Amino acid sequence: MTFKTLLTAAVLLIGPVLPVYAACSGHSSQAMTCAEGSVYDPETGTCTVVSG
């Protein structure tokens, strides 16, 4: 096989994998929002009503 053939084969094999890897890396954490009058409780993972 020639160099051009090997290079083309490598690009065709690796090319589809790169966008998938790029899409999966660098996720940011999403903020939890609760209804008015309640606050997020990280211990239970739920919103709790604020009294007072």
C-alpha positions as CSV (number, residue, x, y, z in Angstrom):
1,M,0.0,0.0,0.0
2,T,1.1,3.5,-0.6
3,F,1.4,6.3,1.9
4,K,-1.6,8.1,0.4
5,T,-3.8,5.0,0.7
6,L,-2.8,4.5,4.3
7,L,-3.4,8.1,5.1
8,T,-6.8,8.1,3.5
9,A,-7.8,4.9,5.4
10,A,-6.7,6.5,8.7
11,V,-8.7,9.6,8.1
12,L,-11.8,7.6,7.2
13,L,-11.5,5.5,10.3
14,I,-10.7,8.3,12.8
15,G,-12.8,11.0,11.2
16,P,-16.2,9.9,12.5
17,V,-14.9,9.4,16.0
18,L,-13.6,12.9,16.6
19,P,-17.0,14.7,16.6
20,V,-18.4,12.1,19.1
21,Y,-15.5,12.6,21.4
22,A,-15.7,16.4,21.2
23,A,-19.5,16.3,21.9
24,C,-18.9,14.2,25.1
25,S,-16.1,16.2,26.7
26,G,-16.5,19.3,28.7
27,H,-20.0,19.0,30.1
28,S,-20.9,21.8,32.4
29,S,-23.0,21.2,35.5
30,Q,-26.5,22.4,35.4
31,A,-28.0,24.5,38.2
32,M,-31.0,23.3,40.0
33,T,-34.0,25.7,40.2
34,C,-36.8,25.4,42.6
35,A,-40.2,27.0,42.8
36,E,-40.7,30.3,44.6
37,G,-40.7,29.9,48.3
38,S,-38.5,26.8,48.3
39,V,-34.7,26.2,48.2
40,Y,-32.6,23.3,46.9
41,D,-31.3,20.9,49.6
42,P,-28.1,19.2,48.3
43,E,-28.3,16.5,51.0
44,T,-31.6,15.1,49.9
45,G,-31.4,16.3,46.2
46,T,-34.9,17.9,46.4
47,C,-36.5,21.3,46.9
48,T,-37.7,22.1,50.4
49,V,-40.2,24.8,51.4
50,V,-38.7,27.7,53.3
51,S,-40.7,28.7,56.4
52,G,-40.6,32.1,58.0
